[in-house]
Amino acid sequence: MSQQVINDERRNRYELRADGGVAVAYYEPRGDAVTFTHTVVPEGLRGRGLGSILIAGALADVRRRGLKAVAQCSFVAAYLQRHPEERDLLV
């Protein structure tokens, strides 16, 4: 399994490929911010921490690009509650 998070800008989603599927975090680019709208981890991949790896990678990309984040997605919001060091990215 590769733990590389990819930004598929064509589909407005971050992807993390794993054995048996792809976890995705959908977003909408809005000016200087990325609004995370929905995160999906296939049932067979749940419970392995892939959602957290996905969001950590997505937020790292947002930071690298000098953007801010909006946590419309409940999974992203919960991740940010557990990781206060990332909250400076919030709009």
Protein Blocks (a to p, Z undefined) as FASTA:
>chain_A
ZZbdcddfknopaddddehiacddddddehjaccdfbdcddfklgonlmmmmmmmmmmmm
mmmnopacddfbfklmmmmmmmmmlmmmpZZ
